[in-house]
Amino acid sequence: MAIELNGLQEKIFLDRYALKDPNGRNAKIGDTVIVLLDEGTKAHNQQKAIGRVTVTAENSPVIQVQLRNGEDVVVPVENVQIALETTPDQMFDRVSQAIASVEETPEKREEWAKKFRDALDDWKLIPGGRIAAGAGAGDELTLYNCYVIPSPHDSRGGIMETLAQMTEIMSRGGGVGINLSSLRPKKSTVVGVNGTSSGSVSWGGIFSYATGLIEQGGSRRGALMLTLADWHPDLFDFITVKQQSGKIENANMSVLISNDFMRAVKEDADWTLRFPDTTQNVYEYEWDGDLAKWEAAGYPVIEYKTVKAREIWRLINEGAWKSAEPGVIFHEYYNDISNSWYFNPIICTNPCAEQGLPAWGVCTLTNINLSKFEKDGDVDWEALADIVHIGVRFLDNVIDATPYHFIENEANQKNERRIGLGTMGLAELMIKLGIRYGSPESLEFIDKLYKFIAIESYKASIDLAEEKGAFPAFYFESHIENHVKGVATFAGTVFDELPVNYQLAMERVGIRNVTILTQAPTGSTGTMVNTSTGIEPFYAFKFIRESRVGTDVQYVGIAQDWIAAHPGEELPDYFVGAMDLTAEDHVRVQAAIQRWVDSSISKTANAPADFTVEDTAKLYELAFELGCKGVTIYRDGSRDTQVLHTEKSEPTTEETTQIQLKQFTKRPQVLRGQTFKTPTPFGKAYVTINENEAEEIEEVFVKLGKTGADIGVIADGLAVALTLALSPRLSALSPSEKLAWITKKYRRMSGATSIGFGPNKVESLPDAIGKVFEQYAYGKDEDYYVGASEGEEYDTTPEPMSLLVEQATNLDICSACGAAALVKEEGCSHCVSCGYSKCS
């Protein structure tokens, strides 16, 4: 079935997953090309468009392209990539042939190439991004999304070695997880150089900085997860570092939580931060970051600080409440039920936390599009079983088809053959079945659905073991029996549900893969195939697109179909969006699915703006009690919150009466001012400050250069807000008090993107404006001065083009397209306007 792509779907496909010729000089008239319109400051800021070459000439430095919207642009040849694949069918052909090429005989290769191709058709099986982009494209790009490298050896050489490993993997398209717990605490003595250590968090900043410099195929930045154990003396710094501008900006961060810590929280017990005695001779060659192993060997430990566990827990929850970080990974529980507990412990996760991995661990990802498996008001169980079996073989073949750039990765993976089959389109499937996401009925359905997928995937892996052999580290008794601590392993749980003939087969031949199931983010691919992403509900169903020709109301595909069939009627209540659900609803869905997923899940529990720190703590504790391996909470509006509030309350009458403005007076006819130029993450900004005769600020205008129209609207809104705050006509504060206050507030704001380094770093548009006010007040830097204006008025009418999500109350700005359409879900962020994703 030939697949047609709309504008956004085509853009995602061509930019992220189609084969391309990066040399624009090879372009010919009629070629489909990806055009870089605005180079931005980083790969993920770049604004791109799709078009057709209309004029080119040999040795010409430019090419003329007609964009899909009909606009003709002339661009440098170096800003043009030629699409060698223009349809998904071409990608399906390439990928299916490449993944089937590792089968043993020509007959098997032909058989499975056809089966893989049929499964990919109509987006029933969606390859992970690295597979779609790299399979059959050469030996440079990895087909793995997920990597964890060993914890750094606690030395300068060891840290630099880890840095080199990380950058090599990222440059080839992989996301990396690093557990920093092996690094000695801040101010610890370093005997060899007669100095002290800067600490694990500072070294984490080096890994983060390097990540921000790496482009992966020109369309995504490097992706990094940093973790730290709950016993580490640097824990307080780790939890709060994201609240300090410029420290760690290019990494996700999670605390590794133990069962004992959660018990101490529940019992309000003490918790001791401790670390090995680094003066011991064995430290140099025995210490690898595993404190339990160190203590079991009888080696000495130094206790640094004892505090109440709830003090640490509250700090973690405040961080999550404020900015969705740090996340928590229930690390000990994860290992207790891990299928590899008996030979290969999990030490960290990949950047989006859905894949816990051992040192040198990797995992390959692919997703079943559940929205394709509704039939006659029920799930097409037979077709779903078929696609599960094909998907397991597809992913197992990837292990042998991918290039390996570190022999340690290859040795580890071929010893355990870890794969990650997941799903997308769950919310769409449930809408088709009339089931409200998050309801008790949905939890029963989800349990049935994911239990079915788990059993079928294990049957498929056992069949593969019979044909090709079990993973070499497999040991039957340990794989299915209870852990030494008495916790049932995941494989043991599924084993009890298998038909008897499969139980006997597993005992006889083993199983092909140590883990099989993962729920990863699918922001880009889900948008490309036009379904709900991962296991998330739709974020919203109605969008309002404003353009020069007017306002156009658009609906998500399944909502549009329902409205067409039921004109004049409201959407039923089972069309439920992310913000319609309680945070507890989100966690209960995650837990229901986690029960049948042997790795982990990338999901966001969306919470309302008035969700308190105490609410956050209760939700994390609920997630632990329900068996989640980790959890991410995103409170609506948390990015804009500067002061912690722990209680829901309305202003009192007395408080309300204190918030009053002076009576508005007429603006003077003539004002004098200055215009300052400053860089921002969205291009150059021109900030005009106009004064009255008393040299008091009367008004502010902000105009941006090359940028999306939505951010221009925000700039205009900021200018109005600044005028309100600064004009003596509008506020009871003195001018100097107002200027100091607004400068301080704006200089503390950080957004999703930044520009520059060190003292010249600009965190956001407000931060840039705050810098201008510093210059205005103190005359620190005359380089920003552009000129004076005398009574000059600026047209603050915004460019009329925006995308608004009706349901959302707080959206971030997308750094790729400038639209206010960046939603937080699946433990990640993706743009519902242009398809940009931070994770996939």
VEXZA-528153 format. One line per field, with one value per residue (C-alpha): x, y, z. Coordinates in nm, 2 decimals, padded with zeros to 4 digits. Example, Ala and Ser with C-alpha at 12.3 -4.5 7.8 and 13.67 -1.06 7.14 Angstrom:
2
xx = c(01.23,01.37)
yy = c(-00.45,-00.11)
zz = c(00.78,00.71)
# end
This chain:
840
xx = c(00.00,00.15,00.17,00.10,00.25,00.12,00.35,00.46,00.48,00.69,00.92,00.99,01.04,01.27,01.47,01.51,01.47,01.52,01.85,02.00,02.30,02.44,02.63,02.39,02.62,02.49,02.13,01.94,01.63,01.33,01.51,01.33,01.55,01.57,01.66,01.82,01.65,01.79,02.11,02.03,02.29,02.26,02.15,01.81,01.75,01.78,01.47,01.42,01.17,01.10,01.10,01.19,01.50,01.39,01.72,02.08,02.40,02.74,02.97,02.70,02.73,02.34,02.04,01.68,01.42,01.04,00.91,00.60,00.41,00.49,00.75,01.07,01.40,01.76,01.99,02.36,02.44,02.58,02.23,02.07,02.05,01.91,01.64,01.75,01.44,01.12,00.86,00.83,00.80,01.16,01.27,01.07,01.25,01.59,01.53,01.36,01.64,01.91,01.76,01.68,02.04,02.17,01.95,02.15,02.03,01.91,01.57,01.54,01.67,01.40,01.13,01.20,01.26,00.91,00.76,00.95,00.84,00.47,00.49,00.64,00.37,00.10,00.30,00.20,00.56,00.76,01.14,01.32,01.48,01.83,01.72,01.50,01.79,02.08,01.98,02.14,02.30,02.66,02.88,02.91,02.57,02.47,02.12,02.10,01.92,02.03,02.37,02.51,02.89,03.08,03.09,03.40,03.72,03.78,04.08,04.15,04.24,03.94,03.70,03.86,03.83,03.46,03.43,03.59,03.36,03.05,03.14,03.22,02.88,02.68,02.85,02.71,02.36,02.34,02.21,02.43,02.37,02.65,02.63,02.85,02.84,03.20,03.35,03.47,03.28,03.35,03.66,03.78,04.16,04.34,04.67,04.86,04.84,04.81,04.48,04.10,03.84,03.59,03.33,03.10,02.86,03.13,03.26,02.90,02.91,03.20,02.99,02.69,02.90,03.04,02.69,02.58,02.85,02.76,02.54,02.39,02.34,02.28,01.93,01.95,02.19,02.36,02.14,02.27,02.14,02.34,02.25,02.38,02.31,02.11,02.41,02.65,02.78,02.73,02.36,02.24,02.44,02.32,01.95,01.98,02.23,01.96,01.84,02.18,02.21,02.50,02.59,02.44,02.21,02.25,02.16,01.86,01.92,01.78,01.85,01.90,01.68,01.72,01.45,01.62,01.59,01.22,01.18,01.36,01.13,00.83,00.95,01.11,01.44,01.79,01.99,02.37,02.56,02.88,03.16,03.45,03.78,03.98,04.31,04.28,04.52,04.24,04.04,04.24,04.15,03.84,03.61,03.36,03.07,02.89,02.89,02.70,02.97,03.24,03.08,03.02,03.39,03.46,03.63,03.61,03.36,03.36,03.04,03.01,02.67,02.35,02.02,01.66,01.57,01.26,01.49,01.65,01.31,01.16,01.45,01.40,01.03,01.08,01.31,01.05,00.78,00.97,01.12,01.05,01.40,01.56,01.36,01.38,01.48,01.39,01.73,01.74,01.39,01.48,01.77,01.57,01.32,01.57,01.61,01.99,02.02,02.22,02.50,02.48,02.34,02.17,02.38,02.21,01.94,01.95,01.87,01.49,01.50,01.30,01.59,01.79,02.13,02.44,02.79,02.85,02.48,02.29,01.93,01.75,01.40,01.09,00.72,00.39,00.13,-00.16,-00.40,-00.39,-00.52,-00.88,-01.13,-01.51,-01.50,-01.23,-00.86,-00.75,-00.57,-00.45,-00.30,-00.14,00.02,00.17,00.32,00.47,00.64,00.77,00.89,01.09,01.27,01.32,01.49,01.70,01.83,01.93,02.18,02.37,02.31,02.43,02.80,02.98,03.23,03.34,03.42,03.29,02.94,02.94,03.06,02.80,02.51,02.58,02.61,02.26,02.08,01.88,01.59,01.31,00.98,00.73,00.40,00.25,-00.11,-00.25,-00.47,-00.60,-00.68,-00.88,-01.08,-01.17,-01.29,-01.48,-01.26,-01.17,-00.79,-00.72,-01.06,-01.09,-01.22,-00.90,-00.68,-00.84,-00.81,-00.45,-00.36,-00.52,-00.35,00.00,-00.01,-00.10,00.19,00.43,00.33,00.35,00.68,00.83,00.68,00.85,01.19,01.16,01.09,01.40,01.60,01.49,01.59,01.90,02.01,01.95,02.15,02.48,02.45,02.11,02.07,01.72,01.68,01.80,01.61,01.27,01.32,01.29,01.58,01.80,01.61,01.28,01.15,01.01,01.20,01.00,01.07,00.94,00.62,00.56,00.69,00.40,00.15,00.30,00.13,00.29,00.45,00.64,00.74,00.89,01.05,01.21,01.36,01.49,01.62,01.62,01.51,01.68,01.68,01.74,01.48,01.23,00.99,01.05,00.82,01.03,00.94,00.80,00.75,00.89,00.78,00.43,00.38,00.51,00.26,-00.02,-00.11,-00.08,00.27,00.39,00.15,00.05,-00.30,-00.33,-00.21,-00.51,-00.76,-00.82,-00.57,-00.62,-00.39,-00.38,-00.24,-00.27,-00.58,-00.76,-00.81,-00.83,-00.96,-00.79,-00.85,-00.64,-00.72,-00.94,-01.13,-01.18,-01.32,-01.57,-01.69,-01.74,-01.95,-02.14,-02.19,-02.29,-02.21,-01.95,-01.67,-01.75,-01.59,-01.35,-01.17,-00.96,-00.65,-00.34,-00.45,-00.80,-00.64,-00.52,-00.15,-00.26,-00.44,-00.12,00.08,-00.18,-00.17,00.21,00.20,-00.05,00.17,00.50,00.36,00.41,00.72,01.06,01.26,01.10,00.88,00.93,00.61,00.52,00.26,00.11,00.00,-00.20,-00.04,-00.17,-00.01,00.19,00.53,00.34,00.12,00.44,00.59,00.27,00.27,00.63,00.55,00.24,00.45,00.70,00.42,00.26,00.58,00.69,01.07,01.09,00.86,00.87,00.63,00.56,00.36,00.19,00.36,00.65,00.91,00.78,00.77,01.04,00.91,00.81,00.45,00.35,-00.02,-00.30,-00.45,-00.63,-00.52,-00.69,-00.89,-00.61,-00.35,-00.56,-00.61,-00.23,-00.19,-00.31,-00.19,-00.17,-00.44,-00.33,-00.23,-00.18,00.14,00.36,00.35,00.73,00.97,01.34,01.51,01.78,01.78,02.00,02.09,02.14,02.17,01.90,01.84,01.59,01.80,01.89,01.66,01.63,01.51,01.41,01.38,01.19,01.22,01.02,01.17,01.24,01.45,01.21,01.13,00.79,00.77,00.97,00.95,01.10,01.15,01.31,01.48,01.47,01.24,00.91,00.61,00.50,00.81,00.76,00.42,00.58,00.83,00.55,00.38,00.70,00.73,00.38,00.46,00.78,00.60,00.35,00.61,00.85,00.63,00.58,00.22,00.14,00.32,00.36,00.73,01.00,01.17,01.50,01.31,01.12,01.43,01.63,01.34,01.27,01.64,01.68,01.38,01.47,01.83,01.72,01.51,01.63,01.45,01.49,01.77,02.07,02.34,02.70,02.93,03.06,02.98,02.84,02.59,02.22,01.97,01.65,01.48,01.40,01.76,01.88,01.65,01.77,02.13,02.02,01.87,02.20,02.38,02.13,02.16,02.53,02.68,02.88,02.90,02.86,02.89,02.52,02.43,02.27,02.12,01.86,01.50,01.30,00.93,00.96,00.67,00.72,00.47,00.40,00.15,00.26,00.32,-00.01,00.10,00.08,-00.02,-00.21,-00.32,-00.66,-00.64,-00.30,-00.26,00.12,00.34,00.71,00.85,00.99,01.35,01.32,01.01,00.94,00.58,00.43,00.37,00.63,00.46,00.61,00.52,00.68,00.95,01.06,00.94,00.82,00.66,00.31,00.37,00.69,00.75,01.08,01.16,01.44,01.46,01.37)
yy = c(00.00,00.33,00.58,00.95,01.20,01.54,01.84,01.77,01.39,01.44,01.68,01.44,01.15,01.32,01.50,01.22,00.89,00.90,00.85,01.17,01.30,01.58,01.74,02.00,02.05,01.72,01.85,01.85,02.04,01.85,01.69,01.68,01.85,01.94,02.31,02.47,02.81,02.93,02.78,02.86,02.82,02.44,02.15,02.13,02.50,02.47,02.56,02.34,02.31,02.07,02.18,02.10,02.24,02.48,02.65,02.53,02.56,02.39,02.54,02.79,02.87,02.89,02.69,02.81,02.59,02.61,02.52,02.31,02.63,02.77,03.02,03.04,03.07,03.10,02.92,02.83,02.48,02.38,02.43,02.18,01.80,01.58,01.32,00.99,00.84,01.04,00.78,00.55,00.26,00.31,00.32,00.00,-00.18,-00.07,-00.16,-00.49,-00.61,-00.49,-00.66,-00.98,-01.00,-01.18,-01.48,-01.79,-01.90,-01.72,-01.87,-01.74,-01.40,-01.38,-01.51,-01.27,-00.97,-01.01,-01.06,-00.76,-00.55,-00.65,-00.57,-00.23,-00.15,00.09,00.17,-00.14,-00.20,00.12,00.08,00.28,00.60,00.46,00.16,00.36,00.61,00.37,00.02,-00.05,00.30,00.19,00.10,00.44,00.48,00.26,00.10,00.12,00.41,00.32,00.29,00.28,00.29,00.19,00.43,00.64,00.52,00.76,00.93,01.21,00.95,00.74,01.04,01.14,00.78,00.79,01.12,00.98,00.68,00.90,01.13,00.85,00.68,01.01,01.11,00.79,00.85,00.67,00.82,00.75,00.69,00.74,00.66,00.91,00.73,00.60,00.95,01.06,01.35,01.71,01.83,01.47,01.44,01.34,01.21,01.18,01.56,01.68,01.84,01.79,01.66,01.90,01.62,01.40,01.68,01.90,01.62,01.55,01.91,01.82,01.53,01.77,02.04,01.79,01.66,02.01,02.02,01.70,01.68,01.34,01.33,01.70,01.68,01.60,01.68,01.43,01.28,01.21,01.07,01.13,00.94,00.93,00.68,00.79,00.72,00.95,01.25,01.48,01.39,01.74,01.91,01.66,01.72,02.10,02.16,02.21,02.51,02.68,02.85,02.72,02.41,02.10,02.19,01.91,01.61,01.44,01.36,01.10,00.98,00.60,00.51,00.20,00.00,00.09,00.46,00.43,00.24,00.52,00.78,00.59,00.54,00.89,00.73,00.87,00.83,00.83,00.96,00.76,00.67,00.42,00.51,00.63,00.58,00.20,00.03,-00.17,00.14,00.19,-00.14,-00.27,00.03,00.05,00.24,-00.06,00.03,-00.29,-00.50,-00.29,-00.32,-00.70,-00.74,-00.59,-00.27,00.04,00.32,00.68,00.83,01.19,01.31,01.17,01.34,01.25,01.05,01.27,01.58,01.43,01.31,01.65,01.81,01.56,01.63,02.00,01.97,01.76,02.01,02.30,02.17,01.79,01.71,01.51,01.20,00.90,00.54,00.27,00.12,-00.17,-00.28,-00.26,-00.50,-00.73,-00.82,-00.78,-01.08,-01.03,-01.00,-01.31,-01.22,-00.85,-00.59,-00.27,00.04,00.32,00.40,00.55,00.93,00.89,00.63,00.36,00.12,00.01,-00.13,-00.29,-00.15,-00.16,-00.24,-00.15,-00.20,-00.17,-00.03,-00.09,-00.02,-00.18,00.07,-00.05,00.18,-00.06,-00.36,-00.27,-00.50,-00.51,-00.33,-00.55,-00.60,-00.82,-01.05,-01.29,-01.01,-00.86,-01.19,-01.22,-00.87,-00.94,-01.25,-01.07,-00.77,-00.99,-01.16,-00.82,-00.68,-00.99,-00.96,-00.60,-00.73,-00.90,-00.64,-00.33,-00.21,-00.21,00.06,-00.08,-00.44,-00.43,-00.34,-00.62,-00.88,-00.77,-00.76,-01.09,-01.25,-01.13,-01.02,-00.74,-00.60,-00.35,-00.41,-00.14,00.02,00.34,00.43,00.29,00.60,00.58,00.21,00.27,00.56,00.32,00.08,00.35,00.31,00.61,00.63,00.62,00.47,00.15,-00.01,00.10,-00.05,-00.39,-00.36,-00.25,-00.54,-00.78,-00.62,-00.60,-00.94,-01.07,-00.89,-01.01,-01.37,-01.37,-01.19,-01.46,-01.73,-01.57,-01.55,-01.92,-02.01,-01.82,-02.00,-02.33,-02.22,-02.01,-02.08,-01.91,-01.60,-01.74,-01.62,-01.79,-02.01,-02.15,-02.18,-01.83,-01.68,-01.79,-01.84,-01.59,-01.35,-01.43,-01.15,-01.33,-01.10,-01.27,-01.19,-01.06,-01.37,-01.59,-01.40,-01.44,-01.80,-01.89,-01.75,-01.94,-02.25,-02.57,-02.66,-02.33,-02.37,-02.71,-02.56,-02.28,-02.53,-02.73,-02.47,-02.15,-01.81,-01.59,-01.25,-01.15,-00.88,-00.82,-00.53,-00.16,00.14,00.42,00.78,00.79,01.17,01.20,00.86,00.89,01.23,01.10,00.81,01.03,00.84,00.89,00.86,00.57,00.48,00.84,00.99,01.25,01.58,01.75,01.70,02.05,02.29,02.64,02.75,03.12,03.25,03.54,03.40,03.36,03.11,02.74,02.49,02.15,01.82,01.52,01.26,01.03,01.32,01.47,01.13,01.12,01.47,01.40,01.10,01.29,01.65,01.90,01.67,01.71,01.45,01.17,01.16,00.88,01.14,01.23,01.45,01.44,01.74,01.60,01.32,01.33,01.27,00.95,00.84,00.87,00.67,00.39,00.34,00.33,00.07,-00.14,-00.15,-00.19,-00.51,-00.67,-00.48,-00.64,-00.32,00.01,00.29,00.65,00.83,01.16,01.20,01.54,01.74,02.06,02.39,02.38,02.04,02.08,01.95,01.72,01.59,01.52,01.32,01.11,01.04,00.92,00.70,00.56,00.48,00.29,00.10,00.01,-00.14,00.14,00.13,00.51,00.81,01.16,01.43,01.75,02.01,02.25,02.59,02.46,02.62,02.97,02.92,03.09,03.05,02.72,02.69,02.39,02.47,02.54,02.87,03.18,03.53,03.68,04.00,04.19,04.04,04.13,04.50,04.54,04.46,04.79,05.01,05.38,05.55,05.54,05.87,05.98,05.89,06.20,06.31,06.29,06.04,05.99,05.65,05.41,05.09,04.80,04.50,04.17,03.80,03.56,03.19,03.30,03.55,03.92,04.12,04.50,04.64,05.00,05.18,05.52,05.78,06.08,06.42,06.31,06.03,05.77,05.46,05.50,05.21,04.92,04.77,04.44,04.34,04.02,03.96,03.63,03.41,03.23,03.46,03.30,03.41,03.75,03.76,03.66,03.94,04.19,04.06,04.09,04.45,04.53,04.36,04.55,04.88,04.79,04.71,05.00,05.30,05.54,05.58,05.22,05.10,05.21,05.11,05.37,05.35,05.23,04.96,04.85,04.83,04.64,04.40,04.32,04.29,04.04,03.84,03.83,03.74,03.43,03.29,03.01,02.85,02.54,02.68,02.91,03.09,03.17,03.06,03.17,03.54,03.59,03.31,03.41,03.17,03.30,03.61,03.75,03.68,03.88,04.17,04.15,04.19,04.50,04.65,04.59,04.77,05.05,05.10,05.05,05.12,04.80,04.74,05.00,04.74,04.68,05.04,05.09,05.43,05.67,05.71,06.03,05.97,05.68,05.43,05.06,04.84,04.57,04.39,04.02,03.82,03.63,03.26,03.04,02.70,02.68,02.37,02.45,02.22,02.33,02.59,02.61,02.52,02.57,02.73,02.49,02.57,02.43,02.62,02.89,02.78,02.76,02.39,02.20,01.94,01.73,01.36,01.02,01.16,01.38,01.69,01.71,01.97,01.91,02.18,02.08,01.73,01.81,01.58,01.59,01.21,01.04)
zz = c(00.00,-00.11,00.18,00.12,00.36,00.45,00.50,00.85,00.80,00.49,00.66,00.95,00.72,00.48,00.74,00.99,00.83,00.45,00.28,00.17,-00.03,00.19,-00.11,-00.26,-00.56,-00.69,-00.70,-01.04,-01.14,-01.01,-00.72,-00.38,-00.13,00.24,00.27,00.58,00.60,00.93,01.05,01.42,01.68,01.73,01.52,01.69,01.64,01.26,01.06,00.76,00.48,00.19,-00.17,-00.53,-00.72,-00.99,-01.09,-01.06,-01.25,-01.25,-00.99,-00.87,-00.50,-00.47,-00.57,-00.63,-00.46,-00.47,-00.12,-00.07,00.02,-00.33,-00.21,-00.42,-00.22,-00.32,-00.07,-00.06,-00.19,00.15,00.30,00.07,00.11,-00.17,-00.08,-00.22,-00.08,-00.12,-00.01,00.30,00.06,-00.05,00.31,00.38,00.09,00.22,00.58,00.52,00.29,00.53,00.84,00.66,00.51,00.83,00.78,00.71,00.36,00.05,00.09,00.45,00.34,00.07,00.31,00.59,00.37,00.24,00.59,00.73,00.43,00.48,00.85,00.78,00.52,00.62,00.94,01.13,01.25,01.30,01.31,01.58,01.45,01.43,01.23,00.99,00.93,00.93,00.81,00.47,00.47,00.55,00.84,01.01,01.18,01.47,01.46,01.84,02.02,02.37,02.53,02.88,02.92,03.24,03.53,03.49,03.66,03.94,03.79,03.53,03.27,03.35,03.31,02.98,02.86,02.94,02.76,02.45,02.46,02.50,02.21,01.98,02.04,02.02,01.70,01.54,01.66,02.00,02.32,02.63,03.00,03.26,03.63,03.81,04.14,04.09,04.12,04.46,04.63,04.61,04.81,04.86,04.87,04.56,04.69,04.37,04.29,04.65,04.57,04.60,04.37,04.21,04.26,04.06,03.96,03.82,03.61,03.50,03.37,03.14,02.99,02.95,02.78,02.53,02.46,02.36,02.09,01.92,01.61,01.53,01.15,01.14,01.27,01.64,01.92,02.15,02.42,02.77,03.10,03.42,03.73,04.09,04.37,04.68,04.91,04.73,04.94,04.63,04.62,04.74,04.47,04.21,04.29,04.28,04.00,03.73,03.93,03.87,03.54,03.32,03.52,03.35,03.05,02.80,03.01,03.17,03.54,03.77,04.12,04.16,04.45,04.67,04.85,05.18,05.10,05.03,05.35,05.54,05.38,05.49,05.84,05.87,05.94,05.91,05.59,05.57,05.27,05.24,05.00,05.00,05.17,04.87,05.06,05.05,04.82,04.66,04.57,04.24,04.09,04.29,04.30,04.01,04.16,04.32,04.69,04.79,04.64,04.80,05.15,05.10,05.04,05.38,05.25,05.46,05.40,05.52,05.64,05.53,05.65,05.82,05.75,05.75,05.44,05.40,05.37,05.06,04.94,04.97,04.78,04.50,04.49,04.49,04.19,04.01,04.11,03.98,03.65,03.61,03.72,03.87,03.78,04.00,03.90,04.15,04.08,04.34,04.25,03.88,03.94,04.17,03.89,03.60,03.38,03.38,03.76,03.79,03.55,03.43,03.68,03.55,03.63,03.45,03.19,02.85,02.82,02.82,03.10,02.93,02.90,03.20,03.09,03.22,03.16,02.78,02.73,02.42,02.31,01.98,01.95,01.73,01.79,01.70,01.59,01.79,01.61,01.31,01.51,01.57,01.40,01.44,01.77,01.93,01.90,01.60,01.83,01.56,01.35,01.66,01.76,01.41,01.42,01.76,01.64,01.33,01.54,01.78,01.49,01.32,01.64,01.70,01.34,01.41,01.66,01.38,01.11,01.30,01.29,01.63,01.71,02.04,02.08,02.44,02.31,02.06,02.32,02.58,02.33,02.17,02.51,02.61,02.29,02.46,02.24,02.30,02.12,02.22,02.11,01.99,01.91,02.24,02.29,01.94,01.97,02.29,02.13,01.85,02.11,02.31,02.62,02.82,02.89,03.26,03.36,03.56,03.24,03.06,03.33,03.28,02.90,02.92,03.15,02.90,02.60,02.73,02.90,02.55,02.39,02.66,02.63,02.25,02.25,02.49,02.27,01.97,02.15,02.26,01.90,01.79,02.05,01.92,01.57,01.63,01.99,02.33,02.44,02.56,02.93,02.97,03.28,03.31,03.69,03.76,03.47,03.60,03.97,04.24,04.30,04.61,04.79,04.73,04.45,04.15,03.83,03.54,03.33,03.61,03.61,03.23,03.24,03.47,03.21,02.91,02.77,02.91,02.58,02.58,02.94,02.85,02.54,02.74,02.98,02.69,02.45,02.65,02.52,02.25,02.42,02.78,02.76,02.49,02.57,02.61,02.60,02.44,02.33,01.98,01.94,01.59,01.45,01.62,01.46,01.12,01.11,01.26,01.57,01.95,02.07,02.28,02.56,02.61,02.56,02.28,02.42,02.27,01.98,01.86,01.71,01.60,01.31,01.24,00.91,00.68,00.52,00.85,01.13,01.06,01.32,01.28,01.46,01.52,01.25,01.46,01.61,01.26,01.14,01.44,01.38,01.01,01.10,01.37,01.25,01.52,01.81,02.08,02.11,02.35,02.69,02.58,02.37,02.66,02.65,02.87,03.08,03.13,03.34,03.69,03.76,03.94,03.63,03.44,03.70,03.72,03.34,03.35,03.63,03.45,03.15,03.35,03.49,03.14,03.03,03.12,03.06,03.15,03.02,02.91,03.02,03.17,03.45,03.36,03.66,03.69,03.78,04.14,04.21,04.53,04.64,04.88,04.59,04.39,04.68,04.71,04.34,04.34,04.64,04.46,04.16,04.37,04.55,04.21,04.07,03.84,03.78,03.74,03.70,03.55,03.66,03.46,03.64,03.40,03.41,03.62,03.40,03.48,03.86,04.06,04.42,04.58,04.71,04.90,04.96,04.73,04.83,04.70,04.78,05.08,05.05,05.24,05.00,04.70,04.81,04.83,04.46,04.31,04.02,04.01,03.79,03.42,03.29,02.93,02.75,02.68,02.32,02.27,02.43,02.39,02.40,02.30,02.11,02.21,02.00,02.18,02.07,02.18,02.11,01.85,01.66,01.71,01.93,01.93,02.26,02.27,02.61,02.59,02.87,02.97,03.05,03.41,03.26,03.39,03.17,03.01,02.77,02.62,02.27,02.17,01.81,01.69,01.36,01.18,01.39,01.40,01.43,01.76,01.94,01.80,01.96,02.29,02.25,02.20,02.51,02.71,02.59,02.72,03.05,03.09,03.02,03.28,03.53,03.46,03.38,03.67,03.54,03.62,03.94,04.30,04.31,04.25,03.91,04.06,04.26,03.95,03.73,04.00,04.05,03.68,03.60,03.88,03.78,03.41,03.47,03.66,03.38,03.16,02.86,02.66,02.45,02.50,02.31,02.38,02.66,03.00,03.09,02.74,02.77,02.71,02.86,02.70,02.56,02.91,03.01,02.71,02.80,03.16,03.03,02.84,03.16,03.33,03.05,03.07,03.44,03.48,03.14,03.14,02.76,02.49,02.21,02.23,02.17,01.83,01.82,01.97,01.88,01.92,01.96,01.73,01.73,01.65,01.48,01.74,01.52,01.52,01.21,01.18,01.19,01.50,01.61,01.94,02.13,02.26,02.56,02.68,02.94,02.93,02.63,02.57,02.26,02.01,01.94,01.58,01.45,01.71,01.77,02.12,02.07,02.26,02.48,02.76,02.74,02.73,02.96,02.68,02.48,02.12,01.90,01.77,01.51,01.33,01.47,01.65,01.93,02.19,02.22,01.90)
# end
